[in-house]
């Protein structure tokens, strides 16, 4: 996300946004939304609350732009005989 008010969303997040908006507008039942998104009904309720609190930005992954949790620091890669970078 940048500071100009624009939000970058993946196609999956965009579909999620449309489904959550339909739930809020009562055009879609939460259990149907859960089936469509492959989530539990409880998770759909959480997404509805996040959308109501933060708008579309609440549905974007909070991990975007963060390094992977499985990456190693440069120091560890340097010592590893298995790493191609070392």
Gaussian input, Z-matrix of N, CA and C with variables (Angstrom, degrees):
# hf/3-21g

backbone

0 1
 N
 C     1     B1
 C     2     B2     1     A1
 N     3     B3     2     A2     1     D1
 C     4     B4     3     A3     2     D2
 C     5     B5     4     A4     3     D3
 N     6     B6     5     A5     4     D4
 C     7     B7     6     A6     5     D5
 C     8     B8     7     A7     6     D6
 N     9     B9     8     A8     7     D7
 C    10    B10     9     A9     8     D8
 C    11    B11    10    A10     9     D9
 N    12    B12    11    A11    10    D10
 C    13    B13    12    A12    11    D11
 C    14    B14    13    A13    12    D12
 N    15    B15    14    A14    13    D13
 C    16    B16    15    A15    14    D14
 C    17    B17    16    A16    15    D15
 N    18    B18    17    A17    16    D16
 C    19    B19    18    A18    17    D17
 C    20    B20    19    A19    18    D18
 N    21    B21    20    A20    19    D19
 C    22    B22    21    A21    20    D20
 C    23    B23    22    A22    21    D21
 N    24    B24    23    A23    22    D22
 C    25    B25    24    A24    23    D23
 C    26    B26    25    A25    24    D24
 N    27    B27    26    A26    25    D25
 C    28    B28    27    A27    26    D26
 C    29    B29    28    A28    27    D27
 N    30    B30    29    A29    28    D28
 C    31    B31    30    A30    29    D29
 C    32    B32    31    A31    30    D30
 N    33    B33    32    A32    31    D31
 C    34    B34    33    A33    32    D32
 C    35    B35    34    A34    33    D33
 N    36    B36    35    A35    34    D34
 C    37    B37    36    A36    35    D35
 C    38    B38    37    A37    36    D36
 N    39    B39    38    A38    37    D37
 C    40    B40    39    A39    38    D38
 C    41    B41    40    A40    39    D39
 N    42    B42    41    A41    40    D40
 C    43    B43    42    A42    41    D41
 C    44    B44    43    A43    42    D42
 N    45    B45    44    A44    43    D43
 C    46    B46    45    A45    44    D44
 C    47    B47    46    A46    45    D45
 N    48    B48    47    A47    46    D46
 C    49    B49    48    A48    47    D47
 C    50    B50    49    A49    48    D48
 N    51    B51    50    A50    49    D49
 C    52    B52    51    A51    50    D50
 C    53    B53    52    A52    51    D51
 N    54    B54    53    A53    52    D52
 C    55    B55    54    A54    53    D53
 C    56    B56    55    A55    54    D54
 N    57    B57    56    A56    55    D55
 C    58    B58    57    A57    56    D56
 C    59    B59    58    A58    57    D57
 N    60    B60    59    A59    58    D58
 C    61    B61    60    A60    59    D59
 C    62    B62    61    A61    60    D60
 N    63    B63    62    A62    61    D61
 C    64    B64    63    A63    62    D62
 C    65    B65    64    A64    63    D63
 N    66    B66    65    A65    64    D64
 C    67    B67    66    A66    65    D65
 C    68    B68    67    A67    66    D66
 N    69    B69    68    A68    67    D67
 C    70    B70    69    A69    68    D68
 C    71    B71    70    A70    69    D69
 N    72    B72    71    A71    70    D70
 C    73    B73    72    A72    71    D71
 C    74    B74    73    A73    72    D72
 N    75    B75    74    A74    73    D73
 C    76    B76    75    A75    74    D74
 C    77    B77    76    A76    75    D75
 N    78    B78    77    A77    76    D76
 C    79    B79    78    A78    77    D77
 C    80    B80    79    A79    78    D78
 N    81    B81    80    A80    79    D79
 C    82    B82    81    A81    80    D80
 C    83    B83    82    A82    81    D81
 N    84    B84    83    A83    82    D82
 C    85    B85    84    A84    83    D83
 C    86    B86    85    A85    84    D84
 N    87    B87    86    A86    85    D85
 C    88    B88    87    A87    86    D86
 C    89    B89    88    A88    87    D87
 N    90    B90    89    A89    88    D88
 C    91    B91    90    A90    89    D89
 C    92    B92    91    A91    90    D90
 N    93    B93    92    A92    91    D91
 C    94    B94    93    A93    92    D92
 C    95    B95    94    A94    93    D93
 N    96    B96    95    A95    94    D94
 C    97    B97    96    A96    95    D95
 C    98    B98    97    A97    96    D96
 N    99    B99    98    A98    97    D97
 C   100   B100    99    A99    98    D98
 C   101   B101   100   A100    99    D99
 N   102   B102   101   A101   100   D100
 C   103   B103   102   A102   101   D101
 C   104   B104   103   A103   102   D102
 N   105   B105   104   A104   103   D103
 C   106   B106   105   A105   104   D104
 C   107   B107   106   A106   105   D105
 N   108   B108   107   A107   106   D106
 C   109   B109   108   A108   107   D107
 C   110   B110   109   A109   108   D108
 N   111   B111   110   A110   109   D109
 C   112   B112   111   A111   110   D110
 C   113   B113   112   A112   111   D111
 N   114   B114   113   A113   112   D112
 C   115   B115   114   A114   113   D113
 C   116   B116   115   A115   114   D114
 N   117   B117   116   A116   115   D115
 C   118   B118   117   A117   116   D116
 C   119   B119   118   A118   117   D117
 N   120   B120   119   A119   118   D118
 C   121   B121   120   A120   119   D119
 C   122   B122   121   A121   120   D120
 N   123   B123   122   A122   121   D121
 C   124   B124   123   A123   122   D122
 C   125   B125   124   A124   123   D123
 N   126   B126   125   A125   124   D124
 C   127   B127   126   A126   125   D125
 C   128   B128   127   A127   126   D126
 N   129   B129   128   A128   127   D127
 C   130   B130   129   A129   128   D128
 C   131   B131   130   A130   129   D129
 N   132   B132   131   A131   130   D130
 C   133   B133   132   A132   131   D131
 C   134   B134   133   A133   132   D132
 N   135   B135   134   A134   133   D133
 C   136   B136   135   A135   134   D134
 C   137   B137   136   A136   135   D135
 N   138   B138   137   A137   136   D136
 C   139   B139   138   A138   137   D137
 C   140   B140   139   A139   138   D138
 N   141   B141   140   A140   139   D139
 C   142   B142   141   A141   140   D140
 C   143   B143   142   A142   141   D141
 N   144   B144   143   A143   142   D142
 C   145   B145   144   A144   143   D143
 C   146   B146   145   A145   144   D144
 N   147   B147   146   A146   145   D145
 C   148   B148   147   A147   146   D146
 C   149   B149   148   A148   147   D147
 N   150   B150   149   A149   148   D148
 C   151   B151   150   A150   149   D149
 C   152   B152   151   A151   150   D150
 N   153   B153   152   A152   151   D151
 C   154   B154   153   A153   152   D152
 C   155   B155   154   A154   153   D153
 N   156   B156   155   A155   154   D154
 C   157   B157   156   A156   155   D155
 C   158   B158   157   A157   156   D156
 N   159   B159   158   A158   157   D157
 C   160   B160   159   A159   158   D158
 C   161   B161   160   A160   159   D159
 N   162   B162   161   A161   160   D160
 C   163   B163   162   A162   161   D161
 C   164   B164   163   A163   162   D162
 N   165   B165   164   A164   163   D163
 C   166   B166   165   A165   164   D164
 C   167   B167   166   A166   165   D165
 N   168   B168   167   A167   166   D166
 C   169   B169   168   A168   167   D167
 C   170   B170   169   A169   168   D168
 N   171   B171   170   A170   169   D169
 C   172   B172   171   A171   170   D170
 C   173   B173   172   A172   171   D171
 N   174   B174   173   A173   172   D172
 C   175   B175   174   A174   173   D173
 C   176   B176   175   A175   174   D174
 N   177   B177   176   A176   175   D175
 C   178   B178   177   A177   176   D176
 C   179   B179   178   A178   177   D177
 N   180   B180   179   A179   178   D178
 C   181   B181   180   A180   179   D179
 C   182   B182   181   A181   180   D180
 N   183   B183   182   A182   181   D181
 C   184   B184   183   A183   182   D182
 C   185   B185   184   A184   183   D183
 N   186   B186   185   A185   184   D184
 C   187   B187   186   A186   185   D185
 C   188   B188   187   A187   186   D186
 N   189   B189   188   A188   187   D187
 C   190   B190   189   A189   188   D188
 C   191   B191   190   A190   189   D189
 N   192   B192   191   A191   190   D190
 C   193   B193   192   A192   191   D191
 C   194   B194   193   A193   192   D192
 N   195   B195   194   A194   193   D193
 C   196   B196   195   A195   194   D194
 C   197   B197   196   A196   195   D195
 N   198   B198   197   A197   196   D196
 C   199   B199   198   A198   197   D197
 C   200   B200   199   A199   198   D198
 N   201   B201   200   A200   199   D199
 C   202   B202   201   A201   200   D200
 C   203   B203   202   A202   201   D201
 N   204   B204   203   A203   202   D202
 C   205   B205   204   A204   203   D203
 C   206   B206   205   A205   204   D204
 N   207   B207   206   A206   205   D205
 C   208   B208   207   A207   206   D206
 C   209   B209   208   A208   207   D207
 N   210   B210   209   A209   208   D208
 C   211   B211   210   A210   209   D209
 C   212   B212   211   A211   210   D210
 N   213   B213   212   A212   211   D211
 C   214   B214   213   A213   212   D212
 C   215   B215   214   A214   213   D213
 N   216   B216   215   A215   214   D214
 C   217   B217   216   A216   215   D215
 C   218   B218   217   A217   216   D216
 N   219   B219   218   A218   217   D217
 C   220   B220   219   A219   218   D218
 C   221   B221   220   A220   219   D219
 N   222   B222   221   A221   220   D220
 C   223   B223   222   A222   221   D221
 C   224   B224   223   A223   222   D222
 N   225   B225   224   A224   223   D223
 C   226   B226   225   A225   224   D224
 C   227   B227   226   A226   225   D225
 N   228   B228   227   A227   226   D226
 C   229   B229   228   A228   227   D227
 C   230   B230   229   A229   228   D228
 N   231   B231   230   A230   229   D229
 C   232   B232   231   A231   230   D230
 C   233   B233   232   A232   231   D231
 N   234   B234   233   A233   232   D232
 C   235   B235   234   A234   233   D233
 C   236   B236   235   A235   234   D234
 N   237   B237   236   A236   235   D235
 C   238   B238   237   A237   236   D236
 C   239   B239   238   A238   237   D237
 N   240   B240   239   A239   238   D238
 C   241   B241   240   A240   239   D239
 C   242   B242   241   A241   240   D240
 N   243   B243   242   A242   241   D241
 C   244   B244   243   A243   242   D242
 C   245   B245   244   A244   243   D243
 N   246   B246   245   A245   244   D244
 C   247   B247   246   A246   245   D245
 C   248   B248   247   A247   246   D246
 N   249   B249   248   A248   247   D247
 C   250   B250   249   A249   248   D248
 C   251   B251   250   A250   249   D249
 N   252   B252   251   A251   250   D250
 C   253   B253   252   A252   251   D251
 C   254   B254   253   A253   252   D252
 N   255   B255   254   A254   253   D253
 C   256   B256   255   A255   254   D254
 C   257   B257   256   A256   255   D255

   B1=1.4432
   B2=1.5187
   B3=1.2980
   B4=1.4484
   B5=1.5227
   B6=1.3194
   B7=1.4564
   B8=1.5215
   B9=1.3279
   B10=1.4558
   B11=1.5260
   B12=1.3113
   B13=1.4598
   B14=1.5183
   B15=1.3105
   B16=1.4584
   B17=1.5217
   B18=1.3260
   B19=1.4585
   B20=1.5226
   B21=1.3055
   B22=1.4541
   B23=1.5221
   B24=1.3427
   B25=1.4554
   B26=1.5207
   B27=1.3187
   B28=1.4556
   B29=1.5328
   B30=1.3026
   B31=1.4705
   B32=1.5296
   B33=1.3099
   B34=1.4639
   B35=1.5287
   B36=1.3381
   B37=1.4600
   B38=1.5209
   B39=1.3233
   B40=1.4569
   B41=1.5260
   B42=1.3286
   B43=1.4643
   B44=1.5251
   B45=1.3231
   B46=1.4626
   B47=1.5230
   B48=1.3393
   B49=1.4643
   B50=1.5273
   B51=1.3203
   B52=1.4693
   B53=1.5264
   B54=1.3219
   B55=1.4671
   B56=1.5326
   B57=1.3251
   B58=1.4672
   B59=1.5310
   B60=1.3284
   B61=1.4600
   B62=1.5246
   B63=1.3310
   B64=1.4610
   B65=1.5302
   B66=1.3173
   B67=1.4722
   B68=1.5265
   B69=1.3267
   B70=1.4661
   B71=1.5239
   B72=1.3367
   B73=1.4711
   B74=1.5274
   B75=1.3300
   B76=1.4605
   B77=1.5191
   B78=1.3382
   B79=1.4590
   B80=1.5209
   B81=1.3352
   B82=1.4595
   B83=1.5228
   B84=1.3019
   B85=1.4689
   B86=1.5347
   B87=1.3320
   B88=1.4745
   B89=1.5252
   B90=1.3131
   B91=1.4643
   B92=1.5214
   B93=1.3502
   B94=1.4694
   B95=1.5291
   B96=1.3310
   B97=1.4646
   B98=1.5245
   B99=1.3244
   B100=1.4641
   B101=1.5278
   B102=1.3191
   B103=1.4631
   B104=1.5198
   B105=1.3154
   B106=1.4620
   B107=1.5236
   B108=1.3299
   B109=1.4623
   B110=1.5230
   B111=1.3318
   B112=1.4547
   B113=1.5157
   B114=1.3288
   B115=1.4606
   B116=1.5223
   B117=1.3184
   B118=1.4578
   B119=1.5317
   B120=1.3142
   B121=1.4618
   B122=1.5295
   B123=1.3159
   B124=1.4538
   B125=1.5335
   B126=1.3418
   B127=1.4586
   B128=1.5257
   B129=1.3181
   B130=1.4738
   B131=1.5195
   B132=1.3253
   B133=1.4646
   B134=1.5255
   B135=1.3316
   B136=1.4673
   B137=1.5227
   B138=1.3390
   B139=1.4575
   B140=1.5272
   B141=1.3303
   B142=1.4644
   B143=1.5258
   B144=1.3232
   B145=1.4686
   B146=1.5301
   B147=1.3333
   B148=1.4674
   B149=1.5190
   B150=1.3397
   B151=1.4591
   B152=1.5288
   B153=1.3145
   B154=1.4683
   B155=1.5208
   B156=1.3206
   B157=1.4621
   B158=1.5290
   B159=1.3375
   B160=1.4687
   B161=1.5139
   B162=1.3203
   B163=1.4535
   B164=1.5208
   B165=1.3304
   B166=1.4670
   B167=1.5290
   B168=1.3181
   B169=1.4644
   B170=1.5308
   B171=1.3286
   B172=1.4581
   B173=1.5180
   B174=1.3418
   B175=1.4638
   B176=1.5198
   B177=1.3234
   B178=1.4613
   B179=1.5183
   B180=1.3161
   B181=1.4665
   B182=1.5222
   B183=1.3138
   B184=1.4647
   B185=1.5197
   B186=1.3288
   B187=1.4642
   B188=1.5305
   B189=1.3312
   B190=1.4665
   B191=1.5232
   B192=1.3278
   B193=1.4501
   B194=1.5192
   B195=1.3103
   B196=1.4581
   B197=1.5234
   B198=1.3188
   B199=1.4637
   B200=1.5271
   B201=1.2929
   B202=1.4469
   B203=1.5256
   B204=1.3102
   B205=1.4641
   B206=1.5267
   B207=1.3294
   B208=1.4633
   B209=1.5280
   B210=1.3214
   B211=1.4614
   B212=1.5196
   B213=1.3025
   B214=1.4563
   B215=1.5195
   B216=1.2739
   B217=1.4544
   B218=1.5264
   B219=1.2880
   B220=1.4654
   B221=1.5256
   B222=1.3193
   B223=1.4652
   B224=1.5304
   B225=1.3306
   B226=1.4622
   B227=1.5232
   B228=1.3339
   B229=1.4508
   B230=1.5283
   B231=1.3162
   B232=1.4637
   B233=1.5258
   B234=1.3353
   B235=1.4544
   B236=1.5228
   B237=1.3370
   B238=1.4482
   B239=1.5276
   B240=1.3321
   B241=1.4692
   B242=1.5328
   B243=1.3437
   B244=1.4477
   B245=1.5066
   B246=1.2998
   B247=1.4543
   B248=1.5254
   B249=1.3162
   B250=1.4592
   B251=1.5153
   B252=1.3419
   B253=1.4600
   B254=1.5197
   B255=1.3141
   B256=1.4670
   B257=1.5011
   A1=108.74
   A2=115.29
   A3=118.47
   A4=109.72
   A5=116.78
   A6=121.07
   A7=113.64
   A8=119.17
   A9=121.34
   A10=112.44
   A11=117.73
   A12=121.20
   A13=112.69
   A14=117.25
   A15=120.50
   A16=109.63
   A17=115.39
   A18=121.63
   A19=107.66
   A20=116.92
   A21=121.48
   A22=107.68
   A23=115.67
   A24=120.72
   A25=109.29
   A26=115.64
   A27=120.23
   A28=108.04
   A29=116.65
   A30=120.45
   A31=110.37
   A32=116.40
   A33=120.60
   A34=110.39
   A35=116.49
   A36=120.81
   A37=111.00
   A38=117.62
   A39=121.34
   A40=110.80
   A41=116.83
   A42=120.80
   A43=109.88
   A44=116.19
   A45=121.43
   A46=110.42
   A47=116.62
   A48=121.95
   A49=110.78
   A50=116.70
   A51=120.54
   A52=111.69
   A53=116.75
   A54=120.46
   A55=110.07
   A56=117.77
   A57=120.82
   A58=110.34
   A59=117.96
   A60=120.83
   A61=110.57
   A62=117.13
   A63=120.83
   A64=111.00
   A65=117.51
   A66=120.82
   A67=109.44
   A68=117.36
   A69=121.08
   A70=111.06
   A71=116.18
   A72=120.48
   A73=111.94
   A74=117.24
   A75=125.42
   A76=112.91
   A77=116.85
   A78=121.53
   A79=110.55
   A80=115.99
   A81=121.77
   A82=108.76
   A83=115.76
   A84=120.91
   A85=109.18
   A86=116.90
   A87=119.54
   A88=113.94
   A89=118.76
   A90=119.88
   A91=111.46
   A92=116.63
   A93=120.14
   A94=110.66
   A95=115.40
   A96=120.40
   A97=109.79
   A98=115.91
   A99=120.64
   A100=110.55
   A101=117.35
   A102=121.45
   A103=110.73
   A104=116.26
   A105=120.52
   A106=112.37
   A107=116.38
   A108=120.28
   A109=113.20
   A110=117.10
   A111=120.10
   A112=112.20
   A113=116.48
   A114=122.45
   A115=109.42
   A116=115.69
   A117=119.33
   A118=108.42
   A119=115.72
   A120=119.80
   A121=110.61
   A122=116.39
   A123=121.23
   A124=111.01
   A125=116.76
   A126=120.39
   A127=110.76
   A128=117.86
   A129=120.70
   A130=109.50
   A131=117.57
   A132=120.48
   A133=111.09
   A134=117.07
   A135=120.51
   A136=110.56
   A137=116.99
   A138=120.78
   A139=111.53
   A140=116.77
   A141=120.73
   A142=109.83
   A143=117.13
   A144=120.81
   A145=110.91
   A146=117.52
   A147=120.10
   A148=111.23
   A149=116.69
   A150=120.49
   A151=110.76
   A152=116.47
   A153=120.03
   A154=111.34
   A155=117.76
   A156=121.31
   A157=112.85
   A158=117.13
   A159=120.67
   A160=115.02
   A161=118.09
   A162=119.79
   A163=110.95
   A164=116.85
   A165=120.29
   A166=113.35
   A167=118.19
   A168=121.18
   A169=111.36
   A170=117.82
   A171=121.20
   A172=113.28
   A173=116.97
   A174=120.39
   A175=112.70
   A176=116.92
   A177=120.87
   A178=108.99
   A179=115.75
   A180=120.88
   A181=111.41
   A182=116.43
   A183=121.44
   A184=111.15
   A185=117.50
   A186=121.83
   A187=112.74
   A188=117.50
   A189=120.03
   A190=110.55
   A191=115.45
   A192=120.46
   A193=114.25
   A194=117.61
   A195=121.85
   A196=109.43
   A197=117.70
   A198=119.26
   A199=110.76
   A200=116.08
   A201=121.65
   A202=110.54
   A203=115.56
   A204=119.11
   A205=111.88
   A206=117.23
   A207=120.02
   A208=112.95
   A209=117.67
   A210=118.93
   A211=110.42
   A212=115.59
   A213=121.39
   A214=109.11
   A215=115.67
   A216=119.51
   A217=109.10
   A218=116.50
   A219=121.48
   A220=110.36
   A221=116.74
   A222=121.69
   A223=110.93
   A224=117.36
   A225=120.11
   A226=111.10
   A227=118.00
   A228=121.25
   A229=111.05
   A230=115.12
   A231=120.35
   A232=111.39
   A233=117.25
   A234=122.16
   A235=113.72
   A236=116.88
   A237=120.57
   A238=112.15
   A239=117.65
   A240=119.70
   A241=111.92
   A242=117.51
   A243=121.88
   A244=113.73
   A245=118.03
   A246=122.08
   A247=109.87
   A248=117.97
   A249=122.95
   A250=111.80
   A251=118.20
   A252=121.98
   A253=112.29
   A254=117.94
   A255=121.22
   A256=113.45
   D1=142.28
   D2=177.05
   D3=-112.19
   D4=-179.95
   D5=-173.05
   D6=-89.80
   D7=3.27
   D8=-177.87
   D9=-86.28
   D10=3.77
   D11=179.41
   D12=92.52
   D13=-0.99
   D14=178.10
   D15=-90.97
   D16=147.05
   D17=-179.89
   D18=-119.54
   D19=130.85
   D20=175.50
   D21=-93.43
   D22=123.85
   D23=-178.83
   D24=-128.02
   D25=144.46
   D26=173.04
   D27=-77.34
   D28=167.30
   D29=178.69
   D30=-61.58
   D31=-36.02
   D32=178.89
   D33=-64.67
   D34=-43.05
   D35=178.82
   D36=-68.12
   D37=-34.55
   D38=177.97
   D39=-66.55
   D40=-41.74
   D41=176.28
   D42=-63.19
   D43=-41.56
   D44=178.04
   D45=-60.11
   D46=-42.35
   D47=178.88
   D48=-59.28
   D49=-47.63
   D50=-178.90
   D51=-63.17
   D52=-40.12
   D53=179.89
   D54=-67.38
   D55=-43.36
   D56=-179.74
   D57=-65.58
   D58=-39.03
   D59=176.12
   D60=-61.80
   D61=-39.53
   D62=178.06
   D63=-64.45
   D64=-36.85
   D65=177.54
   D66=-65.78
   D67=-44.41
   D68=-179.03
   D69=-64.29
   D70=-38.32
   D71=179.21
   D72=-81.26
   D73=3.52
   D74=178.61
   D75=60.93
   D76=29.48
   D77=173.76
   D78=-90.22
   D79=-12.42
   D80=-177.96
   D81=-142.09
   D82=134.06
   D83=178.30
   D84=-74.58
   D85=146.07
   D86=-179.93
   D87=-56.75
   D88=-36.64
   D89=-178.92
   D90=-70.12
   D91=-31.68
   D92=174.93
   D93=-69.41
   D94=-39.96
   D95=177.67
   D96=-62.18
   D97=-40.64
   D98=179.05
   D99=-61.75
   D100=-42.33
   D101=177.71
   D102=-63.42
   D103=-44.95
   D104=-177.18
   D105=-65.26
   D106=-38.66
   D107=-177.49
   D108=-88.94
   D109=-9.80
   D110=-178.35
   D111=73.48
   D112=32.78
   D113=-178.86
   D114=-120.93
   D115=173.26
   D116=173.47
   D117=-83.94
   D118=161.17
   D119=178.31
   D120=-62.89
   D121=-35.74
   D122=178.40
   D123=-61.69
   D124=-41.71
   D125=178.89
   D126=-66.88
   D127=-36.21
   D128=175.61
   D129=-61.67
   D130=-41.88
   D131=178.00
   D132=-62.35
   D133=-39.36
   D134=176.90
   D135=-62.53
   D136=-42.90
   D137=179.36
   D138=-64.51
   D139=-37.95
   D140=177.12
   D141=-61.46
   D142=-44.65
   D143=179.72
   D144=-65.86
   D145=-40.78
   D146=178.17
   D147=-64.75
   D148=-38.56
   D149=178.42
   D150=-65.82
   D151=-42.19
   D152=179.89
   D153=-66.79
   D154=-32.42
   D155=-179.02
   D156=-81.48
   D157=-40.06
   D158=-171.74
   D159=-119.48
   D160=-3.19
   D161=-176.95
   D162=75.70
   D163=-162.21
   D164=-178.13
   D165=-58.59
   D166=-29.17
   D167=179.24
   D168=-63.03
   D169=-24.21
   D170=179.13
   D171=-69.63
   D172=-17.77
   D173=-178.45
   D174=-94.97
   D175=-8.07
   D176=179.37
   D177=-79.10
   D178=142.39
   D179=-178.88
   D180=-57.58
   D181=129.79
   D182=178.48
   D183=-73.96
   D184=-15.68
   D185=-179.25
   D186=-84.24
   D187=-7.50
   D188=-178.16
   D189=-60.56
   D190=131.14
   D191=179.21
   D192=87.21
   D193=-6.00
   D194=179.73
   D195=-93.13
   D196=149.65
   D197=176.66
   D198=-69.84
   D199=155.57
   D200=179.05
   D201=-61.60
   D202=145.66
   D203=179.16
   D204=-73.44
   D205=-12.92
   D206=-179.06
   D207=-97.38
   D208=4.07
   D209=178.65
   D210=-78.35
   D211=154.08
   D212=179.15
   D213=-108.16
   D214=155.63
   D215=176.83
   D216=-68.89
   D217=161.03
   D218=-179.87
   D219=-58.51
   D220=-37.69
   D221=-178.60
   D222=-60.10
   D223=-43.13
   D224=-179.43
   D225=-71.46
   D226=-38.40
   D227=179.04
   D228=-64.65
   D229=-33.86
   D230=-178.94
   D231=-63.07
   D232=-35.87
   D233=-177.34
   D234=-84.39
   D235=-20.73
   D236=-172.80
   D237=-73.42
   D238=128.33
   D239=176.25
   D240=-77.10
   D241=-10.72
   D242=-176.69
   D243=-94.44
   D244=-11.65
   D245=-176.17
   D246=-87.38
   D247=131.54
   D248=-178.38
   D249=-68.75
   D250=-25.01
   D251=-178.26
   D252=-74.47
   D253=-24.35
   D254=-172.84
   D255=-75.87

